């Protein structure tokens, strides 16, 4: 989700790492493609999945996905990205 120049990233975090995260803390998030982006912890869920031992956290980042950059660089008459 993008809002006010920020991208909100939802992440699954291992139980041990989740307990050390605090809202407002700077963090690095590794994306599925292996790239790392910097951000700020926005929310840490207190729930841990019993099977996977993963919890959820949300991060705000100024990272802009390539598809958003392509759309913002396109002239007004260009077709929407992905069509």
C-alpha positions in Angstrom: 0.0 0.0 0.0 1.4 3.4 -0.9 0.4 6.7 0.9 2.0 10.1 1.2 5.2 8.9 -0.5 5.5 5.9 1.8 5.1 2.3 0.9 3.8 0.0 3.6 5.3 -3.5 3.6 3.8 -6.5 5.4 6.4 -9.0 6.5 6.5 -12.4 8.1 9.2 -12.4 10.8 10.7 -15.3 12.8 9.6 -15.5 16.4 13.1 -14.6 17.7 13.5 -11.5 15.5 9.9 -10.4 16.1 10.4 -10.0 19.8 13.2 -7.5 19.2 11.2 -5.2 16.9 9.6 -2.0 18.2 7.4 0.6 16.4 9.6 3.5 15.3 12.7 1.4 15.0 14.8 1.6 11.8 14.9 -1.8 10.0 16.1 -3.4 6.8 13.5 -5.6 5.0 14.6 -8.2 2.5 12.1 -8.5 -0.4 11.3 -11.8 -2.1 13.7 -11.0 -5.0 16.6 -10.6 -2.5 16.8 -6.8 -2.6 17.0 -5.1 0.8 15.1 -1.8 1.5 15.3 0.4 4.5 12.3 1.3 6.5 10.7 2.0 9.9 8.8 -0.5 11.9 5.2 0.7 12.1 3.4 -2.2 13.8 4.4 -5.6 15.4 1.7 -8.2 15.9 1.7 -10.0 19.2 0.5 -13.2 17.6 2.8 -16.0 16.5 1.6 -18.8 14.1 1.9 -22.0 16.0 2.9 -24.0 13.0 5.4 -21.7 11.2 6.6 -19.8 14.3 6.3 -16.6 12.2 4.7 -13.4 13.3 3.6 -10.3 11.3 5.1 -6.8 11.2 4.5 -3.8 9.1 7.1 -1.4 7.9 6.9 2.0 6.2 9.5 2.7 3.5 10.3 5.4 1.0 11.2 2.6 -1.5 9.3 2.9 -4.7 8.5 -0.3 -6.6 9.6 -0.3 -10.2 6.0 -0.4 -11.5 5.3 2.8 -9.6 8.4 4.5 -10.9 7.5 3.5 -14.5 4.0 4.9 -14.0 5.2 8.2 -12.5 7.8 8.6 -15.3 5.3 8.0 -18.1 3.8 11.0 -20.0 0.1 11.7 -19.3 -0.9 10.2 -22.7 0.9 6.9 -22.1 -1.2 3.7 -21.5 -1.3 2.4 -17.9 1.5 0.1 -16.9 0.7 -3.6 -17.2 -1.6 -3.3 -20.2 
